Amino acid sequence: MALDLVWTKRAVEGYERIVEYLIENFTDIEVENFINESSMFFDLLKDFPDILQRTAIHKNLHRGPLNKFTIVTYRVKPRKKQIELINIRGSRQKPVNQKPVTG
């Protein structure tokens, strides 16, 4: 049985940033390919919620690549029969917790 996919505000904003970047810097075909690839990944995720590696610290938290340029973080909520998309970001972006190097 497939789980429901729930998007957090952060995940929606991250996905939109990626699509906007692609629209500004790539062709319509590449944007469409990303959207289709994402859609197929999310459909697969609903049926196979353990498709990406679990994090070492949190039992139901998973993180990994949607493709070679996009990282997805999500939480499986088995009791609610949900997958909560927490974050989607381009792999070329700085991690949120990383401080800029000064000097």
Helices and strands as residue ranges (DSSP letters): E 4-7, H 9-25, H 28-47, E 61-67, E 70-77, E 82-90
